[in-house]
Amino acid sequence: MTGIRRSRDVPELVTRAREGDPRAVARLVSLVEDGDEVLPQVAAALAPFAGDAHVIGLTGSPGVGKSTTTNELVRIFRKQQKRVGVLAVDPSSPFTGGAILGDRVRMQDHATDPGVYIRSMSSRGHLGGLSAATPQAVRVLDGAGCDPVVVETVGVGQAEVEIAGLADTTLVLLAPGMGDSIQAAKAGVLEIADIFVVNKADRDGADATYRDIQGMIGLGERAPGQWRPKVLRAVAARAEGVEEIVAAITEHREHLQDTGELRKRRERRAAAEIEAIALGTLRARMEALRDGAVLADLARQVADGDLDPHTAAGELVTMTEAPNGR
Amino acid sequence: MTGIRRSRDVPELVTRAREGDPRAVARLVSLVEDGDEVLPQVAAALAPFAGDAHVIGLTGSPGVGKSTTTNELVRIFRKQQKRVGVLAVDPSSPFTGGAILGDRVRMQDHATDPGVYIRSMSSRGHLGGLSAATPQAVRVLDGAGCDPVVVETVGVGQAEVEIAGLADTTLVLLAPGMGDSIQAAKAGVLEIADIFVVNKADRDGADATYRDIQGMIGLGERAPGQWRPKVLRAVAARAEGVEEIVAAITEHREHLQDTGELRKRRERRAAAEIEAIALGTLRARMEALRDGAVLADLARQVADGDLDPHTAAGELVTMTEAPNGR
């Protein structure tokens, strides 16, 4: 992979991505994932074209059938002649930059379809996790003409919440008998899900899970006109109930448009993205101060108990603002 | 909860916490969790006393028996006359500030033991998740004389990695037949675990899980003298294999001390904590610029496609550094 490290190559790369060249899309996502120095140019070149795609977040615990469900959703979107982007974000692989279940084995049904772009990403322990690289990767797929863009991530944890900040429509997948009811009971999941899918609905306990979720949604307070989360049943492995999921996604998007909430969500998303990039810049500056010696010195003093971390942080902020000792 | 909002009350509060007053400890943890403005005073008052506790991270998927195992570990540490702190961090509850399974139902065995301080925390969607509030809460328990401090968190995701950054010794719990092998296979978990515990080892598939983990550890490269992760079996619900976990924790701590790695980990931890606080300060400044109007304006332009997020972030950083238009 050489030859596209220079900023003057970026506009051509974006043009090729917009024409549907999967290698150009792949290269752009890699630049985002690597935090390449040409990222500002990439972002600038994409800005006029990005921002229209419907971003669908899909999350759930390991084993609930996320990949299978995504695969089925893609199939239906393709029948609707849509160009689909899929980002499978794996926040548990911060070190190696990739999941063992990589691109090749995921969603093989669509591996050769030029109308589908599938990519696995790791969040690589970035501060802010998903919030740093994923929105920019979504922007690449969006700018390349993918609509919808599906962002799939393993649930439980911070990632789940971040996906909701990123998505227009958030799907939370559950499966019977996996302790998901208790997990879902935690307010976080209830507040992020626009659509619940009880997958593997042919298994024992599916009705109980369905009722649990319905019950909890019933308890929540909702302003007039506010979206009431839908609860659906599916057996994605047999393609059952998947058309209904797509219908619910469409209905939710129309609701967002009609109420002006879509615009609000996108502004919130943009604000979070701007902030994440700004903090990344500042963080890099902190770590670069005297080639890292400033932070290391402060850390040593804190570890010794000679300095508290707040005072140390204050010194670090001051030095970041005046890196040349102004 | 009134009367301790003023910074002049902080030293007294720290004194009371060090004397073992659980209400003082609780109040300090609340101040940390709320990001109270007296936090710098709290940190300064704790600095001379904190830094000695052995911090044990315990993570794993929902249902592997984390609370039960923590409960058993606490029982053994208490037999050893140790004062124990437990922080149960729930990163899936960012909105409400608390899990449904709160302090009261967790680890009831020790609810009335004054030598055990147990607290649930949510990470509340803080940027950086655990990295912002949890280290400061650990510092409170440490400063209050708890040693060890056990930090328990739901696995899979960013939280898992962050716990490793926070802990001296990281335990990863697995259970047979939960798809954990595949999860564990992801490099992230392998690299963070100092000790693997196959819990529910009386169940079918325990041997396979045990062998899978052993096999994967065998594949990893290790420098001479580097710790080889231990793999243990336990049935925490019947208190089986738990003494062995404590012995392995002790052995790991001795290894860290002998090799100088303990000091390195603590400096790394301090660096991460300093950086998280510094970034929190800068973030608050960004959000406060013209009462939030600056970020909102930039977000609107990005949502419109008139500006790209990198350029917007650059403007935000510049304005944060010169908030008065210098």
Interface residues (C-beta under 8 A of the other chain):
Chain A: L39 P40 A43 A44 L46 A47 P48 F49 A50 G51 S61 P62 G63 D90 P91 S92 S93 P94 F95 T96 A99 I100 L101 S123 G125 L127 G128 G129 S131 P135 Q136 R139 V154 G155 V156 G157 Q158 A159 E160 V161 M178 G179 I182 Q183 A185 K186 A187 G188 V189 E191 R263 R266 E267 R268 R269 A270 A271 E273 I274 E275 A276 I277 A278 L279 T281 L282 R283 M286 E287 L295 A296 L298 A299 R300 V302 A303 D304 G305 D306 L307 D308 P309 H310 T311 A312 A313 G314 L316 V317 T320 E321
Chain B: L39 P40 A43 A44 L46 A47 P48 F49 A50 G51 S61 P62 G63 D90 P91 S92 S93 P94 F95 T96 A99 I100 L101 S123 G125 L127 G128 G129 S131 P135 Q136 R139 V154 G155 V156 G157 Q158 A159 E160 V161 M178 G179 I182 Q183 A185 K186 A187 G188 V189 E191 R263 R266 E267 R268 R269 A270 A271 E273 I274 E275 A276 I277 A278 L279 G280 T281 L282 R283 M286 E287 L295 A296 L298 A299 R300 V302 A303 D304 G305 D306 L307 D308 P309 H310 T311 A312 A313 G314 L316 V317 T320 E321
